[in-house]
Amino acid sequence: MNQQNRIKVLIADDHAVVRSGLAAVLMVNDEFELVGEAGNGEEAVRLCERLRPNVVIMDMMMPVMDGVAATAIIREKYPETCVIALTSFKERELVEGALKAGAISYLLKNVTAEELISTIKGAVAGQSKLSPEATQALIQSIKEPKVVDYQLTEREKEILALMVEGLGNNEISNRLVVSSSTTKFHVSNILSKLGVTSRTEAVALALKQNLVK
């Protein structure tokens, strides 16, 4: 293949043995040109500026600068460069972080050479590829409700729990031995923090989000 038409690839991984293995896969295929190797995310960003690769194969967990941060910078500065996340980790937060940063694909390091080659070619054509584990992690994140921190104080949580029990302001004041104005102040804060306009809505949200024990 004409050298000008080759897909220029940069490898970013902090393990030399991994870089060597990936390099071996690329160099036996004349469709690719290995233009550089980086041992951390910061180095990958610098090399992208100088080498302008078509594709970066990016490890996620690296020293100095991790793969997610490096991916975000590369995609912002050099949008024509595709980033393929290649990692040993399948945690949901990492998958989501890599994709939000702009990675086009997310693979685990148990991927076969054929799958990696196919993914690199697909990336240049704008096609995404997710490992089954990454797909499962994303599906799980959709199923699980997001936990919202309403920043309620301990006293507000205590009063909200009493509201869930059905107590009115006077009853809450008597139970906690505080003035009615203090209770009214806390209830007003609770409604404001929860983004609701009535006690009924506050109680419903508290039960839905498991805000009280």
Phi, psi and omega per residue, in radians:
M1 nan 2.498 3.074
N2 -1.001 2.294 -3.061
Q3 -1.037 -0.555 -3.128
Q4 -1.179 -0.427 -3.114
N5 -1.618 -0.034 3.137
R6 -1.230 2.643 3.084
I7 -1.453 2.055 -3.113
K8 -1.443 2.161 -3.039
V9 -2.112 2.391 3.027
L10 -2.011 2.344 3.114
I11 -1.828 2.269 3.086
A12 -2.184 1.902 3.136
D13 -2.761 2.442 -3.083
D14 -1.445 -0.054 3.103
H15 -1.828 2.057 -3.096
A16 -1.049 -0.630 -3.107
V17 -1.168 -0.604 3.095
V18 -1.198 -0.777 3.112
R19 -1.039 -0.714 -3.139
S20 -1.110 -0.739 3.133
G21 -1.121 -0.758 3.119
L22 -1.159 -0.701 3.124
A23 -1.062 -0.694 -3.141
A24 -1.106 -0.694 3.119
V25 -1.109 -0.733 -3.082
L26 -1.265 -0.680 -3.005
M27 -1.288 -0.283 3.088
V28 -1.523 -0.023 3.141
N29 -2.038 2.045 -3.046
D30 -1.326 0.041 3.063
E31 -1.438 -0.224 -3.087
F32 -2.018 2.640 2.997
E33 -2.230 2.015 3.100
L34 -1.366 1.907 -3.034
V35 -1.668 -0.282 -3.135
G36 -3.125 2.896 3.103
E37 -2.343 2.456 3.133
A38 -2.220 2.539 -3.130
G39 -1.719 -0.086 3.071
N40 -2.771 2.990 -3.070
G41 -1.122 -0.658 -3.139
E42 -1.089 -0.757 3.111
E43 -1.144 -0.633 3.115
A44 -1.086 -0.713 3.119
V45 -1.105 -0.774 3.138
R46 -1.092 -0.754 -3.113
L47 -1.182 -0.575 3.103
C48 -1.100 -0.657 3.123
E49 -1.107 -0.670 -3.082
R50 -1.508 -0.655 -2.986
L51 -1.749 -0.384 -3.123
R52 0.804 1.100 3.125
P53 -1.224 2.756 3.035
N54 -1.331 -0.617 -3.076
V55 -2.411 2.423 2.986
V56 -1.996 2.195 3.008
I57 -1.614 1.934 -2.905
M58 -2.001 2.087 2.960
D59 -1.234 2.639 -3.102
M60 -1.598 -0.635 -3.073
M61 -1.835 1.759 -3.128
M62 -2.415 2.724 3.101
P63 -1.304 2.980 3.112
V64 1.195 -1.080 3.060
M65 -2.521 2.234 -3.094
D66 -1.360 3.027 -3.056
G67 -1.189 -0.574 3.132
V68 -1.146 -0.834 3.136
A69 -1.094 -0.756 3.139
A70 -1.121 -0.697 3.121
T71 -1.061 -0.780 -3.127
A72 -1.065 -0.745 -3.135
I73 -1.175 -0.788 -3.118
I74 -1.092 -0.763 -3.104
R75 -1.185 -0.541 3.119
E76 -1.315 -0.758 -3.084
K77 -1.429 -0.618 -3.058
Y78 -2.283 1.238 -3.051
P79 -1.063 -0.306 3.120
E80 -1.359 -0.195 3.124
T81 -1.602 2.200 3.103
C82 -1.563 2.534 3.106
V83 -2.082 2.216 3.058
I84 -1.902 2.062 3.086
A85 -1.341 2.201 3.106
L86 -2.278 1.930 -2.968
T87 -2.572 2.959 3.073
S88 -1.639 -0.086 -3.007
F89 -1.843 2.389 -3.103
K90 -2.098 0.261 -3.134
E91 -1.094 2.504 -3.065
R92 -0.987 -0.790 -3.090
E93 -1.056 -0.644 -3.121
L94 -1.261 -0.717 3.096
V95 -1.066 -0.860 -3.133
E96 -1.088 -0.726 -3.133
G97 -1.082 -0.761 -3.126
A98 -1.131 -0.772 -3.112
L99 -1.213 -0.673 3.086
K100 -1.150 -0.562 3.128
A101 -1.258 -0.309 3.078
G102 2.095 0.087 3.095
A103 -1.109 2.369 -3.123
I104 -1.464 -0.448 -3.128
S105 -2.477 2.763 3.142
Y106 -2.408 1.962 -3.105
L107 -2.132 2.685 3.002
L108 -1.668 2.783 -3.040
K109 -1.290 -0.001 3.016
N110 -1.560 0.157 3.129
V111 -1.127 2.575 3.103
T112 -1.399 2.819 3.113
A113 -1.044 -0.693 -3.134
E114 -1.111 -0.728 3.126
E115 -1.158 -0.683 3.135
L116 -1.133 -0.806 3.124
I117 -1.040 -0.783 3.123
S118 -1.083 -0.681 -3.124
T119 -1.191 -0.680 3.111
I120 -1.109 -0.817 3.118
K121 -1.080 -0.721 -3.138
G122 -1.137 -0.657 3.141
A123 -1.035 -0.772 3.127
V124 -1.083 -0.519 3.132
A125 -1.570 0.074 3.109
G126 1.478 0.299 -3.107
Q127 -1.749 2.357 -3.137
S128 -1.653 2.687 3.094
K129 -2.501 2.217 3.086
L130 -2.076 2.400 3.046
S131 -1.129 2.698 3.105
P132 -0.957 -0.644 -3.135
E133 -1.156 -0.699 3.114
A134 -1.163 -0.701 3.102
T135 -1.072 -0.758 3.131
Q136 -1.098 -0.684 3.130
A137 -1.096 -0.707 3.134
L138 -1.209 -0.680 3.102
I139 -1.088 -0.724 3.139
Q140 -1.118 -0.651 -3.130
S141 -1.176 -0.515 3.101
I142 -1.274 -0.666 -3.110
K143 -1.230 -0.638 -3.070
E144 -1.479 2.218 3.123
P145 -1.149 2.475 3.104
K146 -1.228 2.370 3.115
V147 -1.510 2.120 -3.116
V148 -1.777 2.318 3.082
D149 -1.649 1.890 -3.118
Y150 -1.518 -0.013 3.076
Q151 0.989 0.739 3.050
L152 -1.348 2.448 3.052
T153 -1.311 2.928 3.128
E154 -1.067 -0.691 3.115
R155 -1.133 -0.718 3.124
E156 -1.138 -0.667 3.082
K157 -1.117 -0.666 3.132
E158 -1.120 -0.764 -3.133
I159 -1.217 -0.682 3.110
L160 -1.069 -0.689 3.115
A161 -1.089 -0.666 3.105
L162 -1.230 -0.597 3.063
M163 -1.113 -0.698 3.104
V164 -1.093 -0.571 3.102
E165 -1.241 -0.230 3.115
G166 1.736 0.174 -3.118
L167 -1.363 2.483 3.049
G168 -1.506 3.117 -3.093
N169 -1.035 -0.772 -3.114
N170 -1.123 -0.706 3.132
E171 -1.153 -0.684 3.102
I172 -1.121 -0.745 3.130
S173 -1.047 -0.761 -3.141
N174 -1.165 -0.703 -3.110
R175 -1.137 -0.719 -3.068
L176 -1.637 -0.092 -3.111
V177 0.989 0.962 3.065
V178 -2.297 2.891 -3.129
S179 -1.265 2.759 3.132
S180 -1.134 -0.583 3.122
S181 -1.162 -0.625 3.103
T182 -1.153 -0.772 3.109
T183 -1.081 -0.781 3.140
K184 -1.061 -0.689 3.116
F185 -1.086 -0.801 -3.121
H186 -1.162 -0.722 3.133
V187 -1.082 -0.716 3.110
S188 -1.073 -0.744 3.102
N189 -1.102 -0.715 3.140
I190 -1.064 -0.833 3.137
L191 -1.048 -0.724 -3.130
S192 -1.126 -0.808 -3.107
K193 -1.173 -0.595 -3.140
L194 -1.410 -0.224 3.139
G195 1.269 0.584 3.131
V196 -2.130 2.957 -3.059
T197 -2.041 -0.061 -3.119
S198 -2.490 2.810 3.098
R199 -1.091 -0.677 -3.128
T200 -1.050 -0.772 3.119
E201 -1.134 -0.684 3.138
A202 -1.087 -0.779 3.139
V203 -1.123 -0.761 -3.138
A204 -1.069 -0.762 -3.139
L205 -1.177 -0.683 3.136
A206 -1.068 -0.707 3.138
L207 -1.255 -0.689 -3.129
K208 -1.167 -0.704 -3.076
Q209 -1.655 0.072 -3.110
N210 0.938 0.848 -3.085
L211 -1.423 -0.270 3.139
V212 -2.181 2.677 -3.118
K213 -1.743 nan nan
